[in-house]
Amino acid sequence: MKPSHFVAGLVLFVLASANTTRPARGDDLEQLIARESQAAREKVKPMPVVNDSVFLRRVYVDLIGRIPTDAEVREFGTWSAASRREKLIDQLLTDDRFADRWTIFYADMLRLRSQASGGAALIAYVHNAVQSGLPYDELVRRLIQTNGKAGRIPEAGFILGDDADPLAMASVTSQVFLGVRIGCAQCHDHPFDVWTRRDFYDMAAFYGKTRRYESQLTKVVYATETAQTSILWPPEGVGPASERKPIAARFPFGLLETKTKPGYVKRLETVRAEKIAAARVVDKGPSVADLLDSTSEKVSKATTGKLAEELATAEAKRDIRKIDVQAGLYQPSELREQLAKSVTDPRNQYFSRTLVNRVWKTLVGRGFVEPVDDLRDDNPPALPKTLDYLAEEFVASDYDLRTLVRLIVTSDAYQRAHAPSDIDEPTRVLMETQLLATPVRRMHAESLYDSIVTAGHLFEPKHSPGKNEKTVRTIVRVPKNSTKPGALAGALNLAPQKGKAMTAMARDDAAEPSEGGYALEQAIELDFNSLLKDQGDEEVALDEMKAMSKEEIEAQRMMQQRMARNSMEYDEKVVERIVDDNPVFNTSLRMQSPAPEGHFLRVFGQPNRSDLGDLRDDSASMRQALMMLNGRITHEAARVGDLEPMYPLLAGKTANVDKAVQLAYAEILTRSPTAQELSEAKQILTEAPTVFDGMADLRWVLMNCNEFRFLP
């Protein structure tokens, strides 16, 4: 991560509270919605706002990606009824999991892939941007304009993800950030909009000088600029080849034109001025440019404490990079800097509307424009004034994601109940598009996964050591007549590989062949902090010295020859060992993504992020049902551990079956059981071989019901 980038994000996060302008509120938004949807309200009555229990579950899943715990539900109940919802929203916006959950949002939108060149570091970088409150426009500018080595300069991973292909990047930039599918004009004029083939090539020309390089020796991948553009007009195959000439870059999307500066732009400038003023702790403090430049002496003199220490460290790292032998390879792109400025211009309404439309759909269930990345004249927003209001408030807040999310979830539009199940389809669509009811939504794959782990107390061990020992049989191959004492142990190879910490699976039997079916729920966990550490000169040295010496190559060749001459025969042996079956699952929000094909997250709709416009699939399938019915995560979540709050309610002097059932409903469905549900649950516990088996059956049933998987 670039020191200047880290410092800028840190400064902006520290100064976020400096905004003294009146923030927009959800009730202001609701009044606008009421006026704009008046015609629909005359036909059908809006649904009421949901009760606290429903709101609690909904906002936890949407903001931090899991259902609330019983303790969190009880704490919420102790707060003042008049202010508890806003208090909870503010608390969740500062929760560590907020950055985790909304990194998933950006990863889907930006098509971030852990296995792509620089992909893991880019995901970590985006996570840091969300966590630190980096303005969205600044994040996008860095993604569009940055060159550099994959991994070492995380932002460069964005362009490397599409191999720095100018034509691909023209489509990505317009569709992802502006909601315009200009890629349709690559081969011919856009069939449904004003964009022409020339517009597409004008856009692609911003990337025409960018190249992706990969060292054959070290396999280092990086993006840089060349002197010549690869974008020519007319396109290949159109007219004589001799007429093809380099094309000048041109931004084809018009900006808002007004005689006076728009009010929301003035408010944006006020917010930014307040942040700069708050950063000055002496009379002559740093300027905006200083704040974004870690080498500035003004910043070092004008800051104290932890921030000053971070700035000093960043400055030292910048000095080291001055002697980086590879620095000359990463030429900056003037064209893409121009493009980034145009894309993120406050007067570019495509930019702010597109992000607002995506966030609205994520939180409410339906975008103002559908699909969310297809803004055009003949596909107008359902409520255009409401969309414009949200977009302007987003810009005026200095493109702050948390401010936008808070504005939405404090509104009645977000907190309304679903449309009645017995109404006709046209009426339901009318209510949902006019924000008179919220669409029914299934949890995203990651939220469903983490909610199962939360309900089942699987983030921490829930069984005491030795309580769940079991014998595991493994078939291994060992060399015949081997006398080496470690031959059998080596053949087992049960120790996990160094540096590959597994998540979402039992630690002790992670390598068991007998547990192969459970691999559908395991993955590698990303360590965001490690991925963003500056590797400095040591990394450069490693990049330059990867080749083996002649002696090493010869030694390897001789070893292979000896192994070929001494081909071994093997015996198969059945080895038994005792393992402590006490699984712990980690959050899915930090798994390498996208997950492998067939993984729990992919089965429940996580996109592969390779194709542009590849959105999440929320449709149901038989594989989903089978994974919930038979998967290990559900099985382990249903079991009752002796370290759980549930255990003393089922055994010992404090046993109370009624309270145990009530706790099960509270932990899994965030509500109390009805009298009939309580009676049926007690019958399940009574008829089971043991009360613990009965509770496991009950919890398994609750986690497999639609009420658990869908947001209320």
C-alpha angles and dihedrals in degrees: 000000000000111000092225090053093050092048093048091051092047093049093048091049092050091048097045091103091058093086106110097170115109109271119225116256134212093243090058088053092048092054090054091048090050092054095045094046095043094117092055092046089058089060101040134017118243117249116252125255112271123252124260095265093055093042091050094055093042097050095044092054094044098046105034104013104246142071119266122264122241090254091054091049091052092047090052089054092059094059125092110278091223096060107017096103096053090042090054092047091052090048094051092047088062095042116117090234091061090075091045094051096045092046084066088054092053092041090058093045096045093037093236114185124189093213096050120098105289090351099131093049090047091054089050090048093052089048090054090049092054092044094049095043096243107180112257094235091055091049091052093047090055093047094051100044106033124107126183147097121326110257098004094067101033097194090062088067089078096066093034089056088073094036090252089282106168094211093048092046092051089057093043095049095049097041100040100039102025103028092234121130095212089151087083086072095057093099100023141354113299107272095213105029145038096266115115132200088254090055089055093051091045087057093045090053090073086069096036096105096044118104136185115221131188123191111231090208103045100017089230110162122204143156124230143152131265130197096244128064122226094207113095133174132254096036120249112285094025111105128329117334090231090066095058109111135173110274125224117238115250131175104231098193117091122229125224109278119207134156091231132034110274116251094239090055090052089051090050090053090048092053092049092047090052091052092051092046091050090053092060111090092167131045094261103044131166123292125229090267090050092054090055093046116072092195093065115121090205091062092050092050095042098053135066140189122010095352092055090049091051091049092050091050091048091050092052091051090050090054090052091052091056087075095042105134090211097048091096090061094065102070114184119241117236091184093054091046087058090047093049090052092051094045093051098039109133088232091057099098093183089067099053096036093053095054092043091049091052094048092046092054092047092053103032102028102242130059124229083239122035125234090034093223098050109082110164139138095260092048101056125180118267090234106018097178091052091050091049091049092052092045092052092047089050092053093043090054089059091260092297114174095201092053090052093047091048092050091054101043094047090057126096088234090067095041098050122117124249121271115269112276093230099058123105121263098251091053092048091051091048092052093048097045092046091047095243090126136013121245119247108259132192117218115264113255094257093048092049091050095048092043090057089049090048095048091046096047091237100141087082132027110280098182124069115243111279095016094108107032116157137176116246121197118207130183112220136176118230129178114264116253090009112164097181109119094221097047096102094043090048091051090054091055091185099155114100115247116264113261095017105096109182123221134193094032141080110284098213100051098031093130099042114132088206089064094054094123090062092061085088087078102042130091144156115273120228119227101210095190094053092047091058098047113120107244093196125181094342089066091050090053092050091049091054098044109050101118120101120238120249090254092054092049092050092048091051091050092051091049091053090050092051091050091050092051094046099049108177133220119222139210124211115229132184110228123193124201135167118238131185104238099211105132125196121194126204127215117282089218090080100042120118105270145255090030120229118280110278094025118135091254094050093046089055095051111279104153123234089234093216100106123062110249093019099152129183117283111226096177119122123245141181090246090060092052092048092048092052093044098044107017122118095234092061092042094052093043091054095052116094116234124204090235093059125099086238095064101073089048089062102040140031133019095321095052113141117166094192092055091045091056091046090052091050091054092045094050096044107028101021093234143079121266121253119243091260093048090050091052093048092047092052089051090054090052093046096050096047121096089250134008089246091055089049093051090048088053092048094049091047089054093049093050091051096052123100091242090067097047097043127063112246 
